[in-house]
Amino acid sequence: MAKQKPDLAAALLRQPSSRGRSQAPASPVANQQKDRIGKESMTVFYVSEVKRQLWMMKAESGKTLHRMIGEALNDYFAKHGKPEIVPIEEDANA
């Protein structure tokens, strides 16, 4: 019979912290940045030239990547008759 592997998560919880107490795992919501609550991330993959050009435009404009992509999404929504729903905050240095 194969030996059962130890439960590492349980072992870590039993491990005393530097203050001599066990630490409960932090809630994922507690670790979220306040400006991310209620939002979801999206991952996309493009050729490296797309990323390079975006970073160059970011440097030239002084805008954040977040703002640039938000503007692009709003333009795309408008082009297809949809409401422009991405809020565009003013950049500190734009």
N, CA, C and O atoms as a CHARMM CRD file, in Angstrom:
* protein
*
  376
    1    1 MET  N      0.84200  -1.17400   0.00000 PROA 1      0.00000
    2    1 MET  CA     0.00000   0.00000   0.00000 PROA 1      0.00000
    3    1 MET  C      0.89400   1.24600   0.00000 PROA 1      0.00000
    4    1 MET  O      1.87400   1.32100   0.74100 PROA 1      0.00000
    5    2 ALA  N      0.53300   2.23200  -0.85300 PROA 2      0.00000
    6    2 ALA  CA     1.33800   3.44200  -0.96500 PROA 2      0.00000
    7    2 ALA  C      1.14900   4.33000   0.26100 PROA 2      0.00000
    8    2 ALA  O      0.05100   4.45700   0.80200 PROA 2      0.00000
    9    3 LYS  N      2.23200   4.92500   0.66900 PROA 3      0.00000
   10    3 LYS  CA     2.18500   5.81500   1.81900 PROA 3      0.00000
   11    3 LYS  C      1.46800   7.10700   1.41800 PROA 3      0.00000
   12    3 LYS  O      1.75100   7.67500   0.36300 PROA 3      0.00000
   13    4 GLN  N      0.54400   7.56700   2.25900 PROA 4      0.00000
   14    4 GLN  CA    -0.21600   8.78700   1.96800 PROA 4      0.00000
   15    4 GLN  C      0.68000  10.00900   2.16700 PROA 4      0.00000
   16    4 GLN  O      1.41700  10.10200   3.14900 PROA 4      0.00000
   17    5 LYS  N      0.60300  10.94700   1.21200 PROA 5      0.00000
   18    5 LYS  CA     1.40300  12.16400   1.30800 PROA 5      0.00000
   19    5 LYS  C      0.85300  13.05500   2.41400 PROA 5      0.00000
   20    5 LYS  O     -0.35700  13.08800   2.63900 PROA 5      0.00000
   21    6 PRO  N      1.72500  13.77400   3.10200 PROA 6      0.00000
   22    6 PRO  CA     1.25200  14.65600   4.17300 PROA 6      0.00000
   23    6 PRO  C      0.47700  15.85000   3.59900 PROA 6      0.00000
   24    6 PRO  O      0.74100  16.29200   2.48100 PROA 6      0.00000
   25    7 ASP  N     -0.45700  16.34900   4.36000 PROA 7      0.00000
   26    7 ASP  CA    -1.22100  17.53600   3.98400 PROA 7      0.00000
   27    7 ASP  C     -0.37000  18.76100   4.30700 PROA 7      0.00000
   28    7 ASP  O     -0.27600  19.17200   5.46300 PROA 7      0.00000
   29    8 LEU  N      0.24900  19.34200   3.27800 PROA 8      0.00000
   30    8 LEU  CA     1.17300  20.45300   3.50000 PROA 8      0.00000
   31    8 LEU  C      0.46500  21.69600   4.02300 PROA 8      0.00000
   32    8 LEU  O      1.00700  22.40800   4.86900 PROA 8      0.00000
   33    9 ALA  N     -0.73800  21.96200   3.53000 PROA 9      0.00000
   34    9 ALA  CA    -1.46500  23.14500   3.99700 PROA 9      0.00000
   35    9 ALA  C     -1.74800  23.04100   5.49600 PROA 9      0.00000
   36    9 ALA  O     -1.58900  24.01700   6.22800 PROA 9      0.00000
   37   10 ALA  N     -2.16500  21.86500   5.94700 PROA 10     0.00000
   38   10 ALA  CA    -2.44200  21.67300   7.36800 PROA 10     0.00000
   39   10 ALA  C     -1.15700  21.79100   8.18300 PROA 10     0.00000
   40   10 ALA  O     -1.15900  22.34400   9.28300 PROA 10     0.00000
   41   11 ALA  N     -0.07000  21.27000   7.63900 PROA 11     0.00000
   42   11 ALA  CA     1.20500  21.35200   8.35100 PROA 11     0.00000
   43   11 ALA  C      1.64800  22.80200   8.50300 PROA 11     0.00000
   44   11 ALA  O      2.16500  23.18900   9.55100 PROA 11     0.00000
   45   12 LEU  N      1.44800  23.59900   7.46800 PROA 12     0.00000
   46   12 LEU  CA     1.81000  25.01700   7.55200 PROA 12     0.00000
   47   12 LEU  C      0.96500  25.74900   8.58500 PROA 12     0.00000
   48   12 LEU  O      1.45800  26.63900   9.27900 PROA 12     0.00000
   49   13 LEU  N     -0.30000  25.37900   8.68700 PROA 13     0.00000
   50   13 LEU  CA    -1.16400  26.01500   9.68300 PROA 13     0.00000
   51   13 LEU  C     -0.74100  25.64100  11.10300 PROA 13     0.00000
   52   13 LEU  O     -0.88500  26.43700  12.03100 PROA 13     0.00000
   53   14 ARG  N     -0.22300  24.43900  11.26400 PROA 14     0.00000
   54   14 ARG  CA     0.22900  24.00300  12.59000 PROA 14     0.00000
   55   14 ARG  C      1.58300  24.59300  12.94900 PROA 14     0.00000
   56   14 ARG  O      1.94500  24.65400  14.12400 PROA 14     0.00000
   57   15 GLN  N      2.33200  25.02700  11.94200 PROA 15     0.00000
   58   15 GLN  CA     3.67800  25.58300  12.15800 PROA 15     0.00000
   59   15 GLN  C      3.55200  26.90600  12.91500 PROA 15     0.00000
   60   15 GLN  O      2.81800  27.79100  12.47600 PROA 15     0.00000
   61   16 PRO  N      4.24400  27.05800  14.03200 PROA 16     0.00000
   62   16 PRO  CA     4.14000  28.32900  14.75700 PROA 16     0.00000
   63   16 PRO  C      4.79600  29.45900  13.96200 PROA 16     0.00000
   64   16 PRO  O      5.82400  29.26800  13.31300 PROA 16     0.00000
   65   17 SER  N      4.18200  30.62500  14.02700 PROA 17     0.00000
   66   17 SER  CA     4.75500  31.79100  13.35700 PROA 17     0.00000
   67   17 SER  C      5.89500  32.33800  14.21100 PROA 17     0.00000
   68   17 SER  O      6.21600  31.78400  15.26200 PROA 17     0.00000
   69   18 SER  N      6.49600  33.41900  13.75400 PROA 18     0.00000
   70   18 SER  CA     7.60400  34.01700  14.50400 PROA 18     0.00000
   71   18 SER  C      7.13200  34.54500  15.85700 PROA 18     0.00000
   72   18 SER  O      7.95000  34.78400  16.74600 PROA 18     0.00000
   73   19 ARG  N      5.83500  34.72600  16.02000 PROA 19     0.00000
   74   19 ARG  CA     5.29900  35.20700  17.29700 PROA 19     0.00000
   75   19 ARG  C      4.74900  34.07100  18.14500 PROA 19     0.00000
   76   19 ARG  O      4.16900  34.30700  19.20400 PROA 19     0.00000
   77   20 GLY  N      4.93200  32.82700  17.67500 PROA 20     0.00000
   78   20 GLY  CA     4.51400  31.69400  18.46900 PROA 20     0.00000
   79   20 GLY  C      3.05500  31.32600  18.31300 PROA 20     0.00000
   80   20 GLY  O      2.53900  30.53300  19.10000 PROA 20     0.00000
   81   21 ARG  N      2.35800  31.89300  17.29600 PROA 21     0.00000
   82   21 ARG  CA     0.95600  31.55800  17.08000 PROA 21     0.00000
   83   21 ARG  C      0.78900  30.95000  15.69700 PROA 21     0.00000
   84   21 ARG  O      1.60100  31.18800  14.80300 PROA 21     0.00000
   85   22 SER  N     -0.25200  30.17400  15.52900 PROA 22     0.00000
   86   22 SER  CA    -0.58900  29.68300  14.19700 PROA 22     0.00000
   87   22 SER  C     -1.29100  30.80100  13.45300 PROA 22     0.00000
   88   22 SER  O     -2.04400  31.58200  14.03500 PROA 22     0.00000
   89   23 GLN  N     -1.03300  30.86400  12.16400 PROA 23     0.00000
   90   23 GLN  CA    -1.66500  31.89800  11.35600 PROA 23     0.00000
   91   23 GLN  C     -2.70900  31.25500  10.46300 PROA 23     0.00000
   92   23 GLN  O     -2.42300  30.27700   9.77200 PROA 23     0.00000
   93   24 ALA  N     -3.90700  31.79500  10.47300 PROA 24     0.00000
   94   24 ALA  CA    -4.95900  31.33400   9.57500 PROA 24     0.00000
   95   24 ALA  C     -4.69500  31.92300   8.19600 PROA 24     0.00000
   96   24 ALA  O     -4.14700  33.02000   8.08900 PROA 24     0.00000
   97   25 PRO  N     -5.07700  31.20900   7.14100 PROA 25     0.00000
   98   25 PRO  CA    -4.87400  31.75900   5.81100 PROA 25     0.00000
   99   25 PRO  C     -5.70400  33.03200   5.63800 PROA 25     0.00000
  100   25 PRO  O     -6.83300  33.12500   6.11900 PROA 25     0.00000
  101   26 ALA  N     -5.12600  33.99800   4.94700 PROA 26     0.00000
  102   26 ALA  CA    -5.81600  35.26100   4.72400 PROA 26     0.00000
  103   26 ALA  C     -6.93000  35.06100   3.70900 PROA 26     0.00000
  104   26 ALA  O     -6.81200  34.24400   2.79600 PROA 26     0.00000
  105   27 SER  N     -7.99000  35.79600   3.87100 PROA 27     0.00000
  106   27 SER  CA    -9.10200  35.75800   2.92500 PROA 27     0.00000
  107   27 SER  C     -8.66000  36.37100   1.60400 PROA 27     0.00000
  108   27 SER  O     -7.99500  37.40700   1.60900 PROA 27     0.00000
  109   28 PRO  N     -9.01000  35.75900   0.46100 PROA 28     0.00000
  110   28 PRO  CA    -8.63300  36.34800  -0.82000 PROA 28     0.00000
  111   28 PRO  C     -9.18800  37.75800  -0.99600 PROA 28     0.00000
  112   28 PRO  O     -8.53700  38.61300  -1.59700 PROA 28     0.00000
  113   29 VAL  N    -10.39700  38.00500  -0.47000 PROA 29     0.00000
  114   29 VAL  CA   -10.99300  39.33300  -0.59900 PROA 29     0.00000
  115   29 VAL  C    -10.22600  40.34400   0.24900 PROA 29     0.00000
  116   29 VAL  O    -10.08100  41.49900  -0.15100 PROA 29     0.00000
  117   30 ALA  N     -9.73900  39.92900   1.40100 PROA 30     0.00000
  118   30 ALA  CA    -8.98600  40.83100   2.26000 PROA 30     0.00000
  119   30 ALA  C     -7.68200  41.25400   1.60600 PROA 30     0.00000
  120   30 ALA  O     -7.18200  42.34800   1.86900 PROA 30     0.00000
  121   31 ASN  N     -7.12700  40.40000   0.75800 PROA 31     0.00000
  122   31 ASN  CA    -5.87100  40.71300   0.09300 PROA 31     0.00000
  123   31 ASN  C     -6.04300  41.55900  -1.16100 PROA 31     0.00000
  124   31 ASN  O     -5.06300  42.09600  -1.67800 PROA 31     0.00000
  125   32 GLN  N     -7.27600  41.68700  -1.66400 PROA 32     0.00000
  126   32 GLN  CA    -7.49700  42.47000  -2.87400 PROA 32     0.00000
  127   32 GLN  C     -7.27300  43.94800  -2.61100 PROA 32     0.00000
  128   32 GLN  O     -7.59600  44.46400  -1.54000 PROA 32     0.00000
  129   33 GLN  N     -6.71300  44.62100  -3.61100 PROA 33     0.00000
  130   33 GLN  CA    -6.60400  46.05900  -3.51200 PROA 33     0.00000
  131   33 GLN  C     -8.01000  46.63900  -3.63800 PROA 33     0.00000
  132   33 GLN  O     -8.83800  46.12300  -4.38900 PROA 33     0.00000
  133   34 LYS  N     -8.26900  47.70300  -2.90400 PROA 34     0.00000
  134   34 LYS  CA    -9.61500  48.26800  -2.88000 PROA 34     0.00000
  135   34 LYS  C    -10.12100  48.65500  -4.25900 PROA 34     0.00000
  136   34 LYS  O    -11.31300  48.52200  -4.53700 PROA 34     0.00000
  137   35 ASP  N     -9.22900  49.13600  -5.13700 PROA 35     0.00000
  138   35 ASP  CA    -9.68300  49.55100  -6.46100 PROA 35     0.00000
  139   35 ASP  C     -9.95300  48.37200  -7.38900 PROA 35     0.00000
  140   35 ASP  O    -10.38900  48.57600  -8.52200 PROA 35     0.00000
  141   36 ARG  N     -9.70500  47.15000  -6.93900 PROA 36     0.00000
  142   36 ARG  CA    -9.97500  45.97000  -7.75800 PROA 36     0.00000
  143   36 ARG  C    -11.24200  45.23500  -7.34200 PROA 36     0.00000
  144   36 ARG  O    -11.66100  44.30200  -8.02800 PROA 36     0.00000
  145   37 ILE  N    -11.85300  45.63000  -6.24500 PROA 37     0.00000
  146   37 ILE  CA   -13.05700  44.95000  -5.77400 PROA 37     0.00000
  147   37 ILE  C    -14.16400  45.15000  -6.80300 PROA 37     0.00000
  148   37 ILE  O    -14.40900  46.26800  -7.25600 PROA 37     0.00000
  149   38 GLY  N    -14.82300  44.06800  -7.16200 PROA 38     0.00000
  150   38 GLY  CA   -15.90100  44.11300  -8.13900 PROA 38     0.00000
  151   38 GLY  C    -15.42400  44.09600  -9.57500 PROA 38     0.00000
  152   38 GLY  O    -16.23200  44.23100 -10.49400 PROA 38     0.00000
  153   39 LYS  N    -14.12000  43.93000  -9.78700 PROA 39     0.00000
  154   39 LYS  CA   -13.57000  43.89800 -11.13800 PROA 39     0.00000
  155   39 LYS  C    -12.95000  42.53700 -11.39300 PROA 39     0.00000
  156   39 LYS  O    -12.63600  41.80100 -10.45700 PROA 39     0.00000
  157   40 GLU  N    -12.77700  42.20800 -12.66200 PROA 40     0.00000
  158   40 GLU  CA   -12.16800  40.94400 -13.03800 PROA 40     0.00000
  159   40 GLU  C    -10.98100  41.19700 -13.94800 PROA 40     0.00000
  160   40 GLU  O    -10.96100  42.17200 -14.70000 PROA 40     0.00000
  161   41 SER  N    -10.00500  40.32500 -13.87900 PROA 41     0.00000
  162   41 SER  CA    -8.84400  40.45500 -14.75100 PROA 41     0.00000
  163   41 SER  C     -9.10000  39.70600 -16.05000 PROA 41     0.00000
  164   41 SER  O     -9.89400  38.76700 -16.09800 PROA 41     0.00000
  165   42 MET  N     -8.41200  40.13900 -17.10300 PROA 42     0.00000
  166   42 MET  CA    -8.47600  39.46400 -18.39900 PROA 42     0.00000
  167   42 MET  C     -7.04800  39.32100 -18.89600 PROA 42     0.00000
  168   42 MET  O     -6.24500  40.24500 -18.77000 PROA 42     0.00000
  169   43 THR  N     -6.73900  38.18800 -19.44800 PROA 43     0.00000
  170   43 THR  CA    -5.42000  37.95100 -19.99700 PROA 43     0.00000
  171   43 THR  C     -5.55600  37.73100 -21.49200 PROA 43     0.00000
  172   43 THR  O     -6.40800  36.96500 -21.94100 PROA 43     0.00000
  173   44 VAL  N     -4.71200  38.40800 -22.26100 PROA 44     0.00000
  174   44 VAL  CA    -4.70700  38.23900 -23.71200 PROA 44     0.00000
  175   44 VAL  C     -3.27400  37.97800 -24.16400 PROA 44     0.00000
  176   44 VAL  O     -2.32000  38.36400 -23.48800 PROA 44     0.00000
  177   45 PHE  N     -3.13400  37.33400 -25.28800 PROA 45     0.00000
  178   45 PHE  CA    -1.82300  37.01900 -25.82500 PROA 45     0.00000
  179   45 PHE  C     -1.70800  37.55200 -27.24100 PROA 45     0.00000
  180   45 PHE  O     -2.54100  37.25100 -28.09500 PROA 45     0.00000
  181   46 TYR  N     -0.67400  38.34500 -27.48800 PROA 46     0.00000
  182   46 TYR  CA    -0.37200  38.88900 -28.80100 PROA 46     0.00000
  183   46 TYR  C      1.11900  38.72400 -29.05200 PROA 46     0.00000
  184   46 TYR  O      1.87900  38.38000 -28.14600 PROA 46     0.00000
  185   47 VAL  N      1.52700  38.97200 -30.28800 PROA 47     0.00000
  186   47 VAL  CA     2.95400  38.91500 -30.60800 PROA 47     0.00000
  187   47 VAL  C      3.67100  40.02100 -29.84500 PROA 47     0.00000
  188   47 VAL  O      3.05900  41.02100 -29.47000 PROA 47     0.00000
  189   48 SER  N      4.95800  39.84300 -29.61900 PROA 48     0.00000
  190   48 SER  CA     5.72300  40.76800 -28.78000 PROA 48     0.00000
  191   48 SER  C      5.73900  42.19400 -29.32100 PROA 48     0.00000
  192   48 SER  O      5.89400  43.13500 -28.54300 PROA 48     0.00000
  193   49 GLU  N      5.58400  42.38100 -30.63900 PROA 49     0.00000
  194   49 GLU  CA     5.58500  43.72600 -31.21500 PROA 49     0.00000
  195   49 GLU  C      4.41200  44.56400 -30.70300 PROA 49     0.00000
  196   49 GLU  O      4.52800  45.78200 -30.56800 PROA 49     0.00000
  197   50 VAL  N      3.28600  43.91000 -30.41800 PROA 50     0.00000
  198   50 VAL  CA     2.12000  44.63300 -29.88500 PROA 50     0.00000
  199   50 VAL  C      2.45800  45.21400 -28.52200 PROA 50     0.00000
  200   50 VAL  O      2.18700  46.38500 -28.25700 PROA 50     0.00000
  201   51 LYS  N      3.03900  44.41100 -27.67300 PROA 51     0.00000
  202   51 LYS  CA     3.41400  44.88200 -26.34400 PROA 51     0.00000
  203   51 LYS  C      4.44800  45.99700 -26.44400 PROA 51     0.00000
  204   51 LYS  O      4.34300  47.00500 -25.74500 PROA 51     0.00000
  205   52 ARG  N      5.43700  45.82500 -27.30100 PROA 52     0.00000
  206   52 ARG  CA     6.48400  46.82600 -27.46700 PROA 52     0.00000
  207   52 ARG  C      5.88700  48.16600 -27.91000 PROA 52     0.00000
  208   52 ARG  O      6.24100  49.21800 -27.37800 PROA 52     0.00000
  209   53 GLN  N      4.98200  48.11500 -28.88800 PROA 53     0.00000
  210   53 GLN  CA     4.37800  49.35500 -29.37900 PROA 53     0.00000
  211   53 GLN  C      3.51400  50.01500 -28.30800 PROA 53     0.00000
  212   53 GLN  O      3.52900  51.23900 -28.17200 PROA 53     0.00000
  213   54 LEU  N      2.76700  49.22800 -27.55300 PROA 54     0.00000
  214   54 LEU  CA     1.96200  49.79500 -26.46400 PROA 54     0.00000
  215   54 LEU  C      2.84200  50.49900 -25.44200 PROA 54     0.00000
  216   54 LEU  O      2.51900  51.59900 -24.99500 PROA 54     0.00000
  217   55 TRP  N      3.95800  49.86800 -25.07100 PROA 55     0.00000
  218   55 TRP  CA     4.85800  50.48100 -24.09200 PROA 55     0.00000
  219   55 TRP  C      5.48900  51.75600 -24.63700 PROA 55     0.00000
  220   55 TRP  O      5.71800  52.70500 -23.88700 PROA 55     0.00000
  221   56 MET  N      5.77200  51.78200 -25.93900 PROA 56     0.00000
  222   56 MET  CA     6.31700  52.99800 -26.54500 PROA 56     0.00000
  223   56 MET  C      5.26900  54.12200 -26.51700 PROA 56     0.00000
  224   56 MET  O      5.58600  55.26500 -26.18800 PROA 56     0.00000
  225   57 MET  N      4.02900  53.78700 -26.86100 PROA 57     0.00000
  226   57 MET  CA     2.95100  54.78400 -26.83900 PROA 57     0.00000
  227   57 MET  C      2.68800  55.26300 -25.41600 PROA 57     0.00000
  228   57 MET  O      2.38200  56.43400 -25.19200 PROA 57     0.00000
  229   58 LYS  N      2.80700  54.35400 -24.46300 PROA 58     0.00000
  230   58 LYS  CA     2.63900  54.70500 -23.04600 PROA 58     0.00000
  231   58 LYS  C      3.69000  55.74300 -22.64400 PROA 58     0.00000
  232   58 LYS  O      3.37100  56.73600 -21.99100 PROA 58     0.00000
  233   59 ALA  N      4.93100  55.50900 -23.03400 PROA 59     0.00000
  234   59 ALA  CA     6.00900  56.43200 -22.69300 PROA 59     0.00000
  235   59 ALA  C      5.82200  57.78000 -23.39200 PROA 59     0.00000
  236   59 ALA  O      6.05600  58.82900 -22.79200 PROA 59     0.00000
  237   60 GLU  N      5.40500  57.75300 -24.64400 PROA 60     0.00000
  238   60 GLU  CA     5.22000  58.99000 -25.41000 PROA 60     0.00000
  239   60 GLU  C      4.06400  59.83300 -24.88300 PROA 60     0.00000
  240   60 GLU  O      4.14600  61.06100 -24.84900 PROA 60     0.00000
  241   61 SER  N      2.99000  59.16700 -24.47500 PROA 61     0.00000
  242   61 SER  CA     1.78300  59.89200 -24.05400 PROA 61     0.00000
  243   61 SER  C      1.78300  60.25300 -22.57300 PROA 61     0.00000
  244   61 SER  O      1.11800  61.20600 -22.16600 PROA 61     0.00000
  245   62 GLY  N      2.52500  59.49700 -21.76600 PROA 62     0.00000
  246   62 GLY  CA     2.49900  59.70200 -20.32000 PROA 62     0.00000
  247   62 GLY  C      1.24400  59.13100 -19.67700 PROA 62     0.00000
  248   62 GLY  O      0.99300  59.36700 -18.49500 PROA 62     0.00000
  249   63 LYS  N      0.44800  58.37500 -20.44600 PROA 63     0.00000
  250   63 LYS  CA    -0.76900  57.75800 -19.91300 PROA 63     0.00000
  251   63 LYS  C     -0.43100  56.38200 -19.34500 PROA 63     0.00000
  252   63 LYS  O      0.58800  55.78200 -19.68900 PROA 63     0.00000
  253   64 THR  N     -1.30000  55.90300 -18.47600 PROA 64     0.00000
  254   64 THR  CA    -1.12500  54.55500 -17.95300 PROA 64     0.00000
  255   64 THR  C     -1.62700  53.55600 -18.98800 PROA 64     0.00000
  256   64 THR  O     -2.46900  53.88600 -19.82300 PROA 64     0.00000
  257   65 LEU  N     -1.10800  52.34200 -18.93000 PROA 65     0.00000
  258   65 LEU  CA    -1.57700  51.28900 -19.82100 PROA 65     0.00000
  259   65 LEU  C     -3.05900  51.02700 -19.57900 PROA 65     0.00000
  260   65 LEU  O     -3.81100  50.77900 -20.52100 PROA 65     0.00000
  261   66 HSD  N     -3.47400  51.08200 -18.32800 PROA 66     0.00000
  262   66 HSD  CA    -4.86800  50.88600 -17.96000 PROA 66     0.00000
  263   66 HSD  C     -5.76000  51.90200 -18.68200 PROA 66     0.00000
  264   66 HSD  O     -6.80700  51.53900 -19.21700 PROA 66     0.00000
  265   67 ARG  N     -5.34700  53.16700 -18.69800 PROA 67     0.00000
  266   67 ARG  CA    -6.13400  54.20400 -19.36300 PROA 67     0.00000
  267   67 ARG  C     -6.15000  53.99500 -20.88000 PROA 67     0.00000
  268   67 ARG  O     -7.19400  54.13100 -21.52000 PROA 67     0.00000
  269   68 MET  N     -4.99100  53.66700 -21.44900 PROA 68     0.00000
  270   68 MET  CA    -4.92100  53.47100 -22.89600 PROA 68     0.00000
  271   68 MET  C     -5.84600  52.34200 -23.34800 PROA 68     0.00000
  272   68 MET  O     -6.56000  52.48000 -24.34100 PROA 68     0.00000
  273   69 ILE  N     -5.83400  51.23600 -22.62600 PROA 69     0.00000
  274   69 ILE  CA    -6.68500  50.10800 -22.99400 PROA 69     0.00000
  275   69 ILE  C     -8.15100  50.45300 -22.76600 PROA 69     0.00000
  276   69 ILE  O     -9.01200  50.04400 -23.54500 PROA 69     0.00000
  277   70 GLY  N     -8.44500  51.20500 -21.69900 PROA 70     0.00000
  278   70 GLY  CA    -9.81600  51.64500 -21.45200 PROA 70     0.00000
  279   70 GLY  C    -10.34000  52.51600 -22.58400 PROA 70     0.00000
  280   70 GLY  O    -11.48000  52.35600 -23.01800 PROA 70     0.00000
  281   71 GLU  N     -9.50800  53.44100 -23.06400 PROA 71     0.00000
  282   71 GLU  CA    -9.89700  54.29200 -24.19400 PROA 71     0.00000
  283   71 GLU  C    -10.14800  53.44600 -25.44200 PROA 71     0.00000
  284   71 GLU  O    -11.11800  53.66900 -26.16700 PROA 71     0.00000
  285   72 ALA  N     -9.26900  52.47500 -25.68600 PROA 72     0.00000
  286   72 ALA  CA    -9.42100  51.60600 -26.85600 PROA 72     0.00000
  287   72 ALA  C    -10.70900  50.79300 -26.77300 PROA 72     0.00000
  288   72 ALA  O    -11.41400  50.64500 -27.77000 PROA 72     0.00000
  289   73 LEU  N    -11.01700  50.26700 -25.59100 PROA 73     0.00000
  290   73 LEU  CA   -12.25500  49.50300 -25.43100 PROA 73     0.00000
  291   73 LEU  C    -13.48200  50.38800 -25.64300 PROA 73     0.00000
  292   73 LEU  O    -14.43600  49.97800 -26.30400 PROA 73     0.00000
  293   74 ASN  N    -13.46100  51.59500 -25.08600 PROA 74     0.00000
  294   74 ASN  CA   -14.58500  52.50400 -25.29300 PROA 74     0.00000
  295   74 ASN  C    -14.75900  52.83800 -26.76900 PROA 74     0.00000
  296   74 ASN  O    -15.88700  52.89900 -27.25800 PROA 74     0.00000
  297   75 ASP  N    -13.64900  53.05800 -27.49000 PROA 75     0.00000
  298   75 ASP  CA   -13.72700  53.31900 -28.93300 PROA 75     0.00000
  299   75 ASP  C    -14.35000  52.12900 -29.66500 PROA 75     0.00000
  300   75 ASP  O    -15.17400  52.30900 -30.56200 PROA 75     0.00000
  301   76 TYR  N    -13.95500  50.92300 -29.28300 PROA 76     0.00000
  302   76 TYR  CA   -14.49700  49.72200 -29.90800 PROA 76     0.00000
  303   76 TYR  C    -15.98700  49.57500 -29.60400 PROA 76     0.00000
  304   76 TYR  O    -16.77100  49.23800 -30.49200 PROA 76     0.00000
  305   77 PHE  N    -16.37600  49.82300 -28.36400 PROA 77     0.00000
  306   77 PHE  CA   -17.79500  49.75500 -28.00900 PROA 77     0.00000
  307   77 PHE  C    -18.59900  50.75500 -28.83600 PROA 77     0.00000
  308   77 PHE  O    -19.64400  50.40600 -29.38400 PROA 77     0.00000
  309   78 ALA  N    -18.11700  51.99900 -28.93100 PROA 78     0.00000
  310   78 ALA  CA   -18.81600  53.03700 -29.68700 PROA 78     0.00000
  311   78 ALA  C    -18.92700  52.65100 -31.16400 PROA 78     0.00000
  312   78 ALA  O    -19.97000  52.85300 -31.78500 PROA 78     0.00000
  313   79 LYS  N    -17.86600  52.10500 -31.71300 PROA 79     0.00000
  314   79 LYS  CA   -17.85200  51.68800 -33.12200 PROA 79     0.00000
  315   79 LYS  C    -18.96000  50.67800 -33.40500 PROA 79     0.00000
  316   79 LYS  O    -19.50100  50.64300 -34.51000 PROA 79     0.00000
  317   80 HSD  N    -19.29900  49.86100 -32.41700 PROA 80     0.00000
  318   80 HSD  CA   -20.31400  48.82400 -32.58000 PROA 80     0.00000
  319   80 HSD  C    -21.64600  49.19100 -31.93100 PROA 80     0.00000
  320   80 HSD  O    -22.47800  48.32100 -31.67300 PROA 80     0.00000
  321   81 GLY  N    -21.84400  50.48800 -31.66800 PROA 81     0.00000
  322   81 GLY  CA   -23.12300  50.96200 -31.14600 PROA 81     0.00000
  323   81 GLY  C    -23.41300  50.57700 -29.70800 PROA 81     0.00000
  324   81 GLY  O    -24.57400  50.53200 -29.30300 PROA 81     0.00000
  325   82 LYS  N    -22.38900  50.30200 -28.94200 PROA 82     0.00000
  326   82 LYS  CA   -22.55700  49.93600 -27.53000 PROA 82     0.00000
  327   82 LYS  C    -22.16000  51.11800 -26.66200 PROA 82     0.00000
  328   82 LYS  O    -21.38300  51.96900 -27.09500 PROA 82     0.00000
  329   83 PRO  N    -22.68100  51.18200 -25.44000 PROA 83     0.00000
  330   83 PRO  CA   -22.29200  52.29200 -24.54900 PROA 83     0.00000
  331   83 PRO  C    -20.82300  52.19300 -24.14400 PROA 83     0.00000
  332   83 PRO  O    -20.28500  51.10300 -23.95000 PROA 83     0.00000
  333   84 GLU  N    -20.20200  53.33800 -24.02500 PROA 84     0.00000
  334   84 GLU  CA   -18.81000  53.41000 -23.57500 PROA 84     0.00000
  335   84 GLU  C    -18.82200  53.30200 -22.05200 PROA 84     0.00000
  336   84 GLU  O    -19.09500  54.28000 -21.35700 PROA 84     0.00000
  337   85 ILE  N    -18.53000  52.12600 -21.54500 PROA 85     0.00000
  338   85 ILE  CA   -18.73400  51.85400 -20.11800 PROA 85     0.00000
  339   85 ILE  C    -17.45400  51.80700 -19.30100 PROA 85     0.00000
  340   85 ILE  O    -17.51600  51.67300 -18.07900 PROA 85     0.00000
  341   86 VAL  N    -16.29200  51.91300 -19.94200 PROA 86     0.00000
  342   86 VAL  CA   -15.04000  51.87400 -19.18500 PROA 86     0.00000
  343   86 VAL  C    -14.79200  53.25700 -18.60300 PROA 86     0.00000
  344   86 VAL  O    -14.61700  54.21000 -19.36100 PROA 86     0.00000
  345   87 PRO  N    -14.77000  53.39900 -17.27400 PROA 87     0.00000
  346   87 PRO  CA   -14.49100  54.71100 -16.69900 PROA 87     0.00000
  347   87 PRO  C    -13.04200  55.11300 -16.97000 PROA 87     0.00000
  348   87 PRO  O    -12.12500  54.31000 -16.79400 PROA 87     0.00000
  349   88 ILE  N    -12.84400  56.34300 -17.39300 PROA 88     0.00000
  350   88 ILE  CA   -11.50000  56.83900 -17.68700 PROA 88     0.00000
  351   88 ILE  C    -11.15900  57.87500 -16.62200 PROA 88     0.00000
  352   88 ILE  O    -11.69000  58.98500 -16.62200 PROA 88     0.00000
  353   89 GLU  N    -10.26000  57.48700 -15.71200 PROA 89     0.00000
  354   89 GLU  CA    -9.82100  58.40400 -14.68600 PROA 89     0.00000
  355   89 GLU  C     -8.67900  59.25200 -15.24800 PROA 89     0.00000
  356   89 GLU  O     -7.94300  58.81300 -16.13200 PROA 89     0.00000
  357   90 GLU  N     -8.54600  60.44600 -14.73300 PROA 90     0.00000
  358   90 GLU  CA    -7.45100  61.32000 -15.15400 PROA 90     0.00000
  359   90 GLU  C     -6.15600  60.80300 -14.58000 PROA 90     0.00000
  360   90 GLU  O     -6.07900  60.48700 -13.39300 PROA 90     0.00000
  361   91 ASP  N     -5.13400  60.71300 -15.41600 PROA 91     0.00000
  362   91 ASP  CA    -3.81000  60.32500 -14.95900 PROA 91     0.00000
  363   91 ASP  C     -3.16500  61.51000 -14.25500 PROA 91     0.00000
  364   91 ASP  O     -3.41100  62.66500 -14.60100 PROA 91     0.00000
  365   92 ALA  N     -2.34900  61.20800 -13.27900 PROA 92     0.00000
  366   92 ALA  CA    -1.67600  62.26600 -12.52300 PROA 92     0.00000
  367   92 ALA  C     -0.72000  63.06000 -13.40500 PROA 92     0.00000
  368   92 ALA  O     -0.56300  64.26600 -13.22000 PROA 92     0.00000
  369   93 ASN  N     -0.07700  62.38700 -14.37000 PROA 93     0.00000
  370   93 ASN  CA     0.90200  63.07000 -15.19000 PROA 93     0.00000
  371   93 ASN  C      0.46800  63.21500 -16.64300 PROA 93     0.00000
  372   93 ASN  O      1.30900  63.49300 -17.49800 PROA 93     0.00000
  373   94 ALA  N     -0.81000  63.03800 -16.95100 PROA 94     0.00000
  374   94 ALA  CA    -1.28400  63.18200 -18.32600 PROA 94     0.00000
  375   94 ALA  C     -1.88500  64.54300 -18.55600 PROA 94     0.00000
  376   94 ALA  O     -2.33700  64.84000 -19.66100 PROA 94     0.00000
